[in-house]
Amino acid sequence: MSIKEQVTQELDNLSEAELKEIAEYVTFLKFRARVKARPALAETQLAALYAEFADEDRKLAEEGMSDYAKGLIKEDA
């Protein structure tokens, strides 16, 4: 008897509550498989991405500082 047949036979004997738990576990297994399948970025790749967008990030942060400072002044008033 194959594993699939054994599992199917066991499933036939479970209550609805137990089947719900099994369904949740199967969902978890599928999620875990997707997470493991995702390739991790190497540290060198992350460093390259950081360097590529560092100037843009800095400019965006500096643009927002004047509005932030104005908001602080309004709060103090």
PyMOL Python script that loads the backbone (N, CA, C, O; Angstrom):
from pymol import cmd

cmd.read_pdbstr("""\
ATOM      1  N   MET A   1       0.860  -1.181   0.000  1.00  0.00           N
ATOM      2  CA  MET A   1       0.000   0.000   0.000  1.00  0.00           C
ATOM      3  C   MET A   1       0.902   1.239   0.000  1.00  0.00           C
ATOM      4  O   MET A   1       1.851   1.328   0.780  1.00  0.00           O
ATOM      5  N   SER A   2       0.597   2.181  -0.875  1.00  0.00           N
ATOM      6  CA  SER A   2       1.398   3.397  -0.973  1.00  0.00           C
ATOM      7  C   SER A   2       1.092   4.334   0.197  1.00  0.00           C
ATOM      8  O   SER A   2       0.090   4.178   0.896  1.00  0.00           O
ATOM      9  N   ILE A   3       1.966   5.291   0.385  1.00  0.00           N
ATOM     10  CA  ILE A   3       1.758   6.278   1.452  1.00  0.00           C
ATOM     11  C   ILE A   3       0.467   7.045   1.210  1.00  0.00           C
ATOM     12  O   ILE A   3      -0.287   7.311   2.146  1.00  0.00           O
ATOM     13  N   LYS A   4       0.213   7.398  -0.040  1.00  0.00           N
ATOM     14  CA  LYS A   4      -1.007   8.134  -0.369  1.00  0.00           C
ATOM     15  C   LYS A   4      -2.241   7.321   0.011  1.00  0.00           C
ATOM     16  O   LYS A   4      -3.205   7.860   0.556  1.00  0.00           O
ATOM     17  N   GLU A   5      -2.207   6.046  -0.275  1.00  0.00           N
ATOM     18  CA  GLU A   5      -3.342   5.183   0.080  1.00  0.00           C
ATOM     19  C   GLU A   5      -3.497   5.064   1.594  1.00  0.00           C
ATOM     20  O   GLU A   5      -4.615   5.059   2.109  1.00  0.00           O
ATOM     21  N   GLN A   6      -2.374   4.968   2.307  1.00  0.00           N
ATOM     22  CA  GLN A   6      -2.425   4.892   3.766  1.00  0.00           C
ATOM     23  C   GLN A   6      -3.027   6.163   4.359  1.00  0.00           C
ATOM     24  O   GLN A   6      -3.874   6.105   5.251  1.00  0.00           O
ATOM     25  N   VAL A   7      -2.581   7.302   3.855  1.00  0.00           N
ATOM     26  CA  VAL A   7      -3.091   8.585   4.353  1.00  0.00           C
ATOM     27  C   VAL A   7      -4.574   8.708   4.044  1.00  0.00           C
ATOM     28  O   VAL A   7      -5.352   9.138   4.896  1.00  0.00           O
ATOM     29  N   THR A   8      -4.967   8.339   2.845  1.00  0.00           N
ATOM     30  CA  THR A   8      -6.379   8.399   2.459  1.00  0.00           C
ATOM     31  C   THR A   8      -7.225   7.524   3.372  1.00  0.00           C
ATOM     32  O   THR A   8      -8.314   7.921   3.787  1.00  0.00           O
ATOM     33  N   GLN A   9      -6.730   6.353   3.679  1.00  0.00           N
ATOM     34  CA  GLN A   9      -7.455   5.442   4.566  1.00  0.00           C
ATOM     35  C   GLN A   9      -7.597   6.050   5.967  1.00  0.00           C
ATOM     36  O   GLN A   9      -8.658   5.955   6.583  1.00  0.00           O
ATOM     37  N   GLU A  10      -6.536   6.667   6.459  1.00  0.00           N
ATOM     38  CA  GLU A  10      -6.591   7.301   7.781  1.00  0.00           C
ATOM     39  C   GLU A  10      -7.551   8.494   7.774  1.00  0.00           C
ATOM     40  O   GLU A  10      -8.277   8.718   8.742  1.00  0.00           O
ATOM     41  N   LEU A  11      -7.549   9.252   6.687  1.00  0.00           N
ATOM     42  CA  LEU A  11      -8.440  10.412   6.587  1.00  0.00           C
ATOM     43  C   LEU A  11      -9.904  10.002   6.672  1.00  0.00           C
ATOM     44  O   LEU A  11     -10.725  10.728   7.232  1.00  0.00           O
ATOM     45  N   ASP A  12     -10.223   8.864   6.130  1.00  0.00           N
ATOM     46  CA  ASP A  12     -11.607   8.377   6.160  1.00  0.00           C
ATOM     47  C   ASP A  12     -12.112   8.143   7.578  1.00  0.00           C
ATOM     48  O   ASP A  12     -13.321   8.121   7.807  1.00  0.00           O
ATOM     49  N   ASN A  13     -11.208   7.971   8.524  1.00  0.00           N
ATOM     50  CA  ASN A  13     -11.593   7.673   9.903  1.00  0.00           C
ATOM     51  C   ASN A  13     -11.544   8.890  10.827  1.00  0.00           C
ATOM     52  O   ASN A  13     -11.785   8.759  12.026  1.00  0.00           O
ATOM     53  N   LEU A  14     -11.238  10.059  10.293  1.00  0.00           N
ATOM     54  CA  LEU A  14     -11.107  11.254  11.132  1.00  0.00           C
ATOM     55  C   LEU A  14     -12.426  12.010  11.240  1.00  0.00           C
ATOM     56  O   LEU A  14     -13.289  11.938  10.365  1.00  0.00           O
ATOM     57  N   SER A  15     -12.549  12.742  12.355  1.00  0.00           N
ATOM     58  CA  SER A  15     -13.725  13.598  12.550  1.00  0.00           C
ATOM     59  C   SER A  15     -13.558  14.874  11.729  1.00  0.00           C
ATOM     60  O   SER A  15     -12.483  15.139  11.192  1.00  0.00           O
ATOM     61  N   GLU A  16     -14.626  15.660  11.637  1.00  0.00           N
ATOM     62  CA  GLU A  16     -14.566  16.930  10.894  1.00  0.00           C
ATOM     63  C   GLU A  16     -13.537  17.870  11.515  1.00  0.00           C
ATOM     64  O   GLU A  16     -12.803  18.549  10.797  1.00  0.00           O
ATOM     65  N   ALA A  17     -13.480  17.913  12.842  1.00  0.00           N
ATOM     66  CA  ALA A  17     -12.516  18.781  13.525  1.00  0.00           C
ATOM     67  C   ALA A  17     -11.084  18.359  13.195  1.00  0.00           C
ATOM     68  O   ALA A  17     -10.221  19.204  12.954  1.00  0.00           O
ATOM     69  N   GLU A  18     -10.841  17.061  13.188  1.00  0.00           N
ATOM     70  CA  GLU A  18      -9.503  16.563  12.856  1.00  0.00           C
ATOM     71  C   GLU A  18      -9.167  16.835  11.392  1.00  0.00           C
ATOM     72  O   GLU A  18      -8.024  17.156  11.067  1.00  0.00           O
ATOM     73  N   LEU A  19     -10.148  16.709  10.517  1.00  0.00           N
ATOM     74  CA  LEU A  19      -9.929  17.009   9.100  1.00  0.00           C
ATOM     75  C   LEU A  19      -9.589  18.483   8.899  1.00  0.00           C
ATOM     76  O   LEU A  19      -8.776  18.830   8.043  1.00  0.00           O
ATOM     77  N   LYS A  20     -10.219  19.346   9.695  1.00  0.00           N
ATOM     78  CA  LYS A  20      -9.921  20.778   9.609  1.00  0.00           C
ATOM     79  C   LYS A  20      -8.461  21.025   9.999  1.00  0.00           C
ATOM     80  O   LYS A  20      -7.769  21.814   9.356  1.00  0.00           O
ATOM     81  N   GLU A  21      -8.001  20.351  11.046  1.00  0.00           N
ATOM     82  CA  GLU A  21      -6.602  20.492  11.456  1.00  0.00           C
ATOM     83  C   GLU A  21      -5.658  20.005  10.358  1.00  0.00           C
ATOM     84  O   GLU A  21      -4.630  20.627  10.090  1.00  0.00           O
ATOM     85  N   ILE A  22      -6.014  18.897   9.733  1.00  0.00           N
ATOM     86  CA  ILE A  22      -5.196  18.364   8.639  1.00  0.00           C
ATOM     87  C   ILE A  22      -5.150  19.364   7.485  1.00  0.00           C
ATOM     88  O   ILE A  22      -4.092  19.587   6.898  1.00  0.00           O
ATOM     89  N   ALA A  23      -6.285  19.958   7.164  1.00  0.00           N
ATOM     90  CA  ALA A  23      -6.337  20.946   6.079  1.00  0.00           C
ATOM     91  C   ALA A  23      -5.441  22.139   6.399  1.00  0.00           C
ATOM     92  O   ALA A  23      -4.744  22.645   5.520  1.00  0.00           O
ATOM     93  N   GLU A  24      -5.458  22.588   7.650  1.00  0.00           N
ATOM     94  CA  GLU A  24      -4.599  23.705   8.053  1.00  0.00           C
ATOM     95  C   GLU A  24      -3.128  23.322   7.944  1.00  0.00           C
ATOM     96  O   GLU A  24      -2.298  24.130   7.527  1.00  0.00           O
ATOM     97  N   TYR A  25      -2.813  22.088   8.320  1.00  0.00           N
ATOM     98  CA  TYR A  25      -1.430  21.624   8.235  1.00  0.00           C
ATOM     99  C   TYR A  25      -0.970  21.542   6.777  1.00  0.00           C
ATOM    100  O   TYR A  25       0.165  21.902   6.465  1.00  0.00           O
ATOM    101  N   VAL A  26      -1.832  21.079   5.900  1.00  0.00           N
ATOM    102  CA  VAL A  26      -1.492  21.012   4.475  1.00  0.00           C
ATOM    103  C   VAL A  26      -1.236  22.421   3.937  1.00  0.00           C
ATOM    104  O   VAL A  26      -0.307  22.629   3.157  1.00  0.00           O
ATOM    105  N   THR A  27      -2.052  23.380   4.352  1.00  0.00           N
ATOM    106  CA  THR A  27      -1.845  24.773   3.949  1.00  0.00           C
ATOM    107  C   THR A  27      -0.484  25.262   4.422  1.00  0.00           C
ATOM    108  O   THR A  27       0.234  25.930   3.677  1.00  0.00           O
ATOM    109  N   PHE A  28      -0.128  24.928   5.667  1.00  0.00           N
ATOM    110  CA  PHE A  28       1.179  25.304   6.208  1.00  0.00           C
ATOM    111  C   PHE A  28       2.313  24.680   5.395  1.00  0.00           C
ATOM    112  O   PHE A  28       3.296  25.352   5.084  1.00  0.00           O
ATOM    113  N   LEU A  29       2.181  23.400   5.052  1.00  0.00           N
ATOM    114  CA  LEU A  29       3.220  22.726   4.269  1.00  0.00           C
ATOM    115  C   LEU A  29       3.423  23.402   2.913  1.00  0.00           C
ATOM    116  O   LEU A  29       4.556  23.562   2.458  1.00  0.00           O
ATOM    117  N   LYS A  30       2.326  23.796   2.273  1.00  0.00           N
ATOM    118  CA  LYS A  30       2.425  24.484   0.984  1.00  0.00           C
ATOM    119  C   LYS A  30       3.109  25.837   1.146  1.00  0.00           C
ATOM    120  O   LYS A  30       3.939  26.220   0.322  1.00  0.00           O
ATOM    121  N   PHE A  31       2.759  26.561   2.214  1.00  0.00           N
ATOM    122  CA  PHE A  31       3.377  27.859   2.492  1.00  0.00           C
ATOM    123  C   PHE A  31       4.877  27.691   2.714  1.00  0.00           C
ATOM    124  O   PHE A  31       5.685  28.435   2.158  1.00  0.00           O
ATOM    125  N   ARG A  32       5.240  26.707   3.531  1.00  0.00           N
ATOM    126  CA  ARG A  32       6.651  26.462   3.845  1.00  0.00           C
ATOM    127  C   ARG A  32       7.429  26.120   2.582  1.00  0.00           C
ATOM    128  O   ARG A  32       8.574  26.546   2.427  1.00  0.00           O
ATOM    129  N   ALA A  33       6.829  25.363   1.690  1.00  0.00           N
ATOM    130  CA  ALA A  33       7.495  25.007   0.435  1.00  0.00           C
ATOM    131  C   ALA A  33       7.740  26.244  -0.420  1.00  0.00           C
ATOM    132  O   ALA A  33       8.785  26.361  -1.061  1.00  0.00           O
ATOM    133  N   ARG A  34       6.776  27.172  -0.432  1.00  0.00           N
ATOM    134  CA  ARG A  34       6.957  28.409  -1.207  1.00  0.00           C
ATOM    135  C   ARG A  34       8.065  29.259  -0.610  1.00  0.00           C
ATOM    136  O   ARG A  34       8.867  29.838  -1.343  1.00  0.00           O
ATOM    137  N   VAL A  35       8.118  29.338   0.716  1.00  0.00           N
ATOM    138  CA  VAL A  35       9.136  30.160   1.372  1.00  0.00           C
ATOM    139  C   VAL A  35      10.525  29.580   1.126  1.00  0.00           C
ATOM    140  O   VAL A  35      11.468  30.327   0.863  1.00  0.00           O
ATOM    141  N   LYS A  36      10.662  28.273   1.207  1.00  0.00           N
ATOM    142  CA  LYS A  36      11.956  27.633   0.968  1.00  0.00           C
ATOM    143  C   LYS A  36      12.388  27.788  -0.482  1.00  0.00           C
ATOM    144  O   LYS A  36      13.583  27.858  -0.769  1.00  0.00           O
ATOM    145  N   ALA A  37      11.435  27.843  -1.389  1.00  0.00           N
ATOM    146  CA  ALA A  37      11.750  27.933  -2.812  1.00  0.00           C
ATOM    147  C   ALA A  37      12.294  29.303  -3.200  1.00  0.00           C
ATOM    148  O   ALA A  37      12.942  29.448  -4.236  1.00  0.00           O
ATOM    149  N   ARG A  38      12.031  30.298  -2.371  1.00  0.00           N
ATOM    150  CA  ARG A  38      12.495  31.646  -2.661  1.00  0.00           C
ATOM    151  C   ARG A  38      14.009  31.729  -2.469  1.00  0.00           C
ATOM    152  O   ARG A  38      14.505  31.426  -1.384  1.00  0.00           O
ATOM    153  N   PRO A  39      14.743  32.127  -3.490  1.00  0.00           N
ATOM    154  CA  PRO A  39      16.198  32.213  -3.326  1.00  0.00           C
ATOM    155  C   PRO A  39      16.572  33.407  -2.447  1.00  0.00           C
ATOM    156  O   PRO A  39      16.012  34.496  -2.578  1.00  0.00           O
ATOM    157  N   ALA A  40      17.508  33.181  -1.573  1.00  0.00           N
ATOM    158  CA  ALA A  40      17.977  34.256  -0.693  1.00  0.00           C
ATOM    159  C   ALA A  40      18.995  35.098  -1.456  1.00  0.00           C
ATOM    160  O   ALA A  40      19.779  34.573  -2.248  1.00  0.00           O
ATOM    161  N   LEU A  41      18.977  36.395  -1.214  1.00  0.00           N
ATOM    162  CA  LEU A  41      19.945  37.271  -1.860  1.00  0.00           C
ATOM    163  C   LEU A  41      21.271  37.185  -1.114  1.00  0.00           C
ATOM    164  O   LEU A  41      21.308  37.181   0.116  1.00  0.00           O
ATOM    165  N   ALA A  42      22.327  37.118  -1.855  1.00  0.00           N
ATOM    166  CA  ALA A  42      23.658  37.103  -1.261  1.00  0.00           C
ATOM    167  C   ALA A  42      23.973  38.495  -0.727  1.00  0.00           C
ATOM    168  O   ALA A  42      23.397  39.490  -1.167  1.00  0.00           O
ATOM    169  N   GLU A  43      24.891  38.548   0.221  1.00  0.00           N
ATOM    170  CA  GLU A  43      25.258  39.834   0.821  1.00  0.00           C
ATOM    171  C   GLU A  43      25.794  40.797  -0.232  1.00  0.00           C
ATOM    172  O   GLU A  43      25.553  42.001  -0.148  1.00  0.00           O
ATOM    173  N   THR A  44      26.508  40.288  -1.210  1.00  0.00           N
ATOM    174  CA  THR A  44      27.038  41.156  -2.266  1.00  0.00           C
ATOM    175  C   THR A  44      25.912  41.728  -3.125  1.00  0.00           C
ATOM    176  O   THR A  44      25.986  42.875  -3.568  1.00  0.00           O
ATOM    177  N   GLN A  45      24.862  40.925  -3.361  1.00  0.00           N
ATOM    178  CA  GLN A  45      23.710  41.423  -4.122  1.00  0.00           C
ATOM    179  C   GLN A  45      22.997  42.522  -3.343  1.00  0.00           C
ATOM    180  O   GLN A  45      22.597  43.540  -3.910  1.00  0.00           O
ATOM    181  N   LEU A  46      22.841  42.307  -2.041  1.00  0.00           N
ATOM    182  CA  LEU A  46      22.186  43.320  -1.215  1.00  0.00           C
ATOM    183  C   LEU A  46      22.998  44.611  -1.197  1.00  0.00           C
ATOM    184  O   LEU A  46      22.433  45.702  -1.274  1.00  0.00           O
ATOM    185  N   ALA A  47      24.310  44.492  -1.098  1.00  0.00           N
ATOM    186  CA  ALA A  47      25.173  45.675  -1.095  1.00  0.00           C
ATOM    187  C   ALA A  47      25.056  46.429  -2.419  1.00  0.00           C
ATOM    188  O   ALA A  47      25.023  47.659  -2.434  1.00  0.00           O
ATOM    189  N   ALA A  48      24.994  45.697  -3.520  1.00  0.00           N
ATOM    190  CA  ALA A  48      24.863  46.338  -4.829  1.00  0.00           C
ATOM    191  C   ALA A  48      23.526  47.060  -4.953  1.00  0.00           C
ATOM    192  O   ALA A  48      23.468  48.173  -5.476  1.00  0.00           O
ATOM    193  N   LEU A  49      22.460  46.438  -4.478  1.00  0.00           N
ATOM    194  CA  LEU A  49      21.144  47.088  -4.523  1.00  0.00           C
ATOM    195  C   LEU A  49      21.119  48.328  -3.640  1.00  0.00           C
ATOM    196  O   LEU A  49      20.568  49.359  -4.025  1.00  0.00           O
ATOM    197  N   TYR A  50      21.715  48.226  -2.457  1.00  0.00           N
ATOM    198  CA  TYR A  50      21.769  49.376  -1.550  1.00  0.00           C
ATOM    199  C   TYR A  50      22.509  50.531  -2.218  1.00  0.00           C
ATOM    200  O   TYR A  50      22.046  51.671  -2.184  1.00  0.00           O
ATOM    201  N   ALA A  51      23.653  50.236  -2.821  1.00  0.00           N
ATOM    202  CA  ALA A  51      24.441  51.279  -3.473  1.00  0.00           C
ATOM    203  C   ALA A  51      23.675  51.887  -4.644  1.00  0.00           C
ATOM    204  O   ALA A  51      23.734  53.096  -4.869  1.00  0.00           O
ATOM    205  N   GLU A  52      22.964  51.057  -5.381  1.00  0.00           N
ATOM    206  CA  GLU A  52      22.228  51.529  -6.553  1.00  0.00           C
ATOM    207  C   GLU A  52      21.144  52.538  -6.177  1.00  0.00           C
ATOM    208  O   GLU A  52      20.913  53.502  -6.907  1.00  0.00           O
ATOM    209  N   PHE A  53      20.485  52.323  -5.052  1.00  0.00           N
ATOM    210  CA  PHE A  53      19.362  53.181  -4.680  1.00  0.00           C
ATOM    211  C   PHE A  53      19.677  54.149  -3.540  1.00  0.00           C
ATOM    212  O   PHE A  53      18.786  54.871  -3.092  1.00  0.00           O
ATOM    213  N   ALA A  54      20.912  54.180  -3.064  1.00  0.00           N
ATOM    214  CA  ALA A  54      21.267  55.017  -1.917  1.00  0.00           C
ATOM    215  C   ALA A  54      21.033  56.501  -2.202  1.00  0.00           C
ATOM    216  O   ALA A  54      20.451  57.203  -1.375  1.00  0.00           O
ATOM    217  N   ASP A  55      21.475  56.980  -3.350  1.00  0.00           N
ATOM    218  CA  ASP A  55      21.310  58.404  -3.671  1.00  0.00           C
ATOM    219  C   ASP A  55      19.838  58.787  -3.759  1.00  0.00           C
ATOM    220  O   ASP A  55      19.425  59.821  -3.233  1.00  0.00           O
ATOM    221  N   GLU A  56      19.055  57.954  -4.421  1.00  0.00           N
ATOM    222  CA  GLU A  56      17.621  58.228  -4.543  1.00  0.00           C
ATOM    223  C   GLU A  56      16.951  58.237  -3.172  1.00  0.00           C
ATOM    224  O   GLU A  56      16.126  59.104  -2.887  1.00  0.00           O
ATOM    225  N   ASP A  57      17.303  57.282  -2.332  1.00  0.00           N
ATOM    226  CA  ASP A  57      16.733  57.226  -0.982  1.00  0.00           C
ATOM    227  C   ASP A  57      17.094  58.473  -0.181  1.00  0.00           C
ATOM    228  O   ASP A  57      16.253  59.045   0.512  1.00  0.00           O
ATOM    229  N   ARG A  58      18.357  58.883  -0.286  1.00  0.00           N
ATOM    230  CA  ARG A  58      18.822  60.065   0.446  1.00  0.00           C
ATOM    231  C   ARG A  58      18.065  61.311  -0.016  1.00  0.00           C
ATOM    232  O   ARG A  58      17.645  62.124   0.808  1.00  0.00           O
ATOM    233  N   LYS A  59      17.891  61.464  -1.332  1.00  0.00           N
ATOM    234  CA  LYS A  59      17.176  62.627  -1.871  1.00  0.00           C
ATOM    235  C   LYS A  59      15.730  62.650  -1.391  1.00  0.00           C
ATOM    236  O   LYS A  59      15.214  63.698  -1.002  1.00  0.00           O
ATOM    237  N   LEU A  60      15.083  61.497  -1.420  1.00  0.00           N
ATOM    238  CA  LEU A  60      13.694  61.435  -0.958  1.00  0.00           C
ATOM    239  C   LEU A  60      13.588  61.787   0.523  1.00  0.00           C
ATOM    240  O   LEU A  60      12.654  62.472   0.938  1.00  0.00           O
ATOM    241  N   ALA A  61      14.536  61.322   1.307  1.00  0.00           N
ATOM    242  CA  ALA A  61      14.519  61.619   2.742  1.00  0.00           C
ATOM    243  C   ALA A  61      14.739  63.105   2.984  1.00  0.00           C
ATOM    244  O   ALA A  61      14.078  63.703   3.832  1.00  0.00           O
ATOM    245  N   GLU A  62      15.669  63.704   2.240  1.00  0.00           N
ATOM    246  CA  GLU A  62      15.958  65.124   2.423  1.00  0.00           C
ATOM    247  C   GLU A  62      14.795  65.997   1.964  1.00  0.00           C
ATOM    248  O   GLU A  62      14.535  67.041   2.564  1.00  0.00           O
ATOM    249  N   GLU A  63      14.093  65.586   0.910  1.00  0.00           N
ATOM    250  CA  GLU A  63      12.938  66.350   0.437  1.00  0.00           C
ATOM    251  C   GLU A  63      11.860  66.427   1.510  1.00  0.00           C
ATOM    252  O   GLU A  63      11.197  67.456   1.651  1.00  0.00           O
ATOM    253  N   GLY A  64      11.685  65.385   2.241  1.00  0.00           N
ATOM    254  CA  GLY A  64      10.649  65.355   3.261  1.00  0.00           C
ATOM    255  C   GLY A  64      11.026  66.068   4.540  1.00  0.00           C
ATOM    256  O   GLY A  64      10.159  66.322   5.376  1.00  0.00           O
ATOM    257  N   MET A  65      12.297  66.400   4.720  1.00  0.00           N
ATOM    258  CA  MET A  65      12.741  67.010   5.975  1.00  0.00           C
ATOM    259  C   MET A  65      12.172  68.408   6.177  1.00  0.00           C
ATOM    260  O   MET A  65      11.837  68.773   7.304  1.00  0.00           O
ATOM    261  N   SER A  66      12.055  69.195   5.116  1.00  0.00           N
ATOM    262  CA  SER A  66      11.538  70.556   5.284  1.00  0.00           C
ATOM    263  C   SER A  66      10.080  70.521   5.728  1.00  0.00           C
ATOM    264  O   SER A  66       9.674  71.302   6.589  1.00  0.00           O
ATOM    265  N   ASP A  67       9.295  69.625   5.149  1.00  0.00           N
ATOM    266  CA  ASP A  67       7.899  69.477   5.578  1.00  0.00           C
ATOM    267  C   ASP A  67       7.823  68.994   7.017  1.00  0.00           C
ATOM    268  O   ASP A  67       6.963  69.430   7.784  1.00  0.00           O
ATOM    269  N   TYR A  68       8.715  68.103   7.374  1.00  0.00           N
ATOM    270  CA  TYR A  68       8.750  67.580   8.737  1.00  0.00           C
ATOM    271  C   TYR A  68       9.088  68.696   9.724  1.00  0.00           C
ATOM    272  O   TYR A  68       8.464  68.807  10.780  1.00  0.00           O
ATOM    273  N   ALA A  69      10.078  69.522   9.377  1.00  0.00           N
ATOM    274  CA  ALA A  69      10.473  70.628  10.255  1.00  0.00           C
ATOM    275  C   ALA A  69       9.331  71.627  10.409  1.00  0.00           C
ATOM    276  O   ALA A  69       9.094  72.133  11.506  1.00  0.00           O
ATOM    277  N   LYS A  70       8.626  71.912   9.323  1.00  0.00           N
ATOM    278  CA  LYS A  70       7.476  72.820   9.399  1.00  0.00           C
ATOM    279  C   LYS A  70       6.403  72.249  10.312  1.00  0.00           C
ATOM    280  O   LYS A  70       5.794  72.982  11.091  1.00  0.00           O
ATOM    281  N   GLY A  71       6.172  70.964  10.223  1.00  0.00           N
ATOM    282  CA  GLY A  71       5.185  70.317  11.082  1.00  0.00           C
ATOM    283  C   GLY A  71       5.565  70.405  12.544  1.00  0.00           C
ATOM    284  O   GLY A  71       4.702  70.596  13.400  1.00  0.00           O
ATOM    285  N   LEU A  72       6.844  70.269  12.838  1.00  0.00           N
ATOM    286  CA  LEU A  72       7.303  70.385  14.226  1.00  0.00           C
ATOM    287  C   LEU A  72       7.090  71.798  14.757  1.00  0.00           C
ATOM    288  O   LEU A  72       6.694  71.989  15.907  1.00  0.00           O
ATOM    289  N   ILE A  73       7.356  72.778  13.912  1.00  0.00           N
ATOM    290  CA  ILE A  73       7.161  74.177  14.324  1.00  0.00           C
ATOM    291  C   ILE A  73       5.691  74.430  14.615  1.00  0.00           C
ATOM    292  O   ILE A  73       5.360  75.094  15.598  1.00  0.00           O
ATOM    293  N   LYS A  74       4.802  73.907  13.772  1.00  0.00           N
ATOM    294  CA  LYS A  74       3.362  74.061  14.001  1.00  0.00           C
ATOM    295  C   LYS A  74       2.946  73.411  15.311  1.00  0.00           C
ATOM    296  O   LYS A  74       2.110  73.956  16.032  1.00  0.00           O
ATOM    297  N   GLU A  75       3.514  72.260  15.629  1.00  0.00           N
ATOM    298  CA  GLU A  75       3.170  71.572  16.871  1.00  0.00           C
ATOM    299  C   GLU A  75       3.590  72.384  18.088  1.00  0.00           C
ATOM    300  O   GLU A  75       2.893  72.403  19.103  1.00  0.00           O
ATOM    301  N   ASP A  76       4.729  73.053  17.981  1.00  0.00           N
ATOM    302  CA  ASP A  76       5.227  73.843  19.107  1.00  0.00           C
ATOM    303  C   ASP A  76       4.447  75.139  19.288  1.00  0.00           C
ATOM    304  O   ASP A  76       4.435  75.708  20.379  1.00  0.00           O
ATOM    305  N   ALA A  77       3.803  75.606  18.236  1.00  0.00           N
ATOM    306  CA  ALA A  77       3.094  76.890  18.309  1.00  0.00           C
ATOM    307  C   ALA A  77       1.797  76.788  19.067  1.00  0.00           C
ATOM    308  O   ALA A  77       1.088  77.784  19.214  1.00  0.00           O
TER     309      ALA A  77
END
""", "prot")
cmd.dss("prot")
cmd.show_as("cartoon", "prot")
cmd.util.cbc("prot")
cmd.orient("prot")
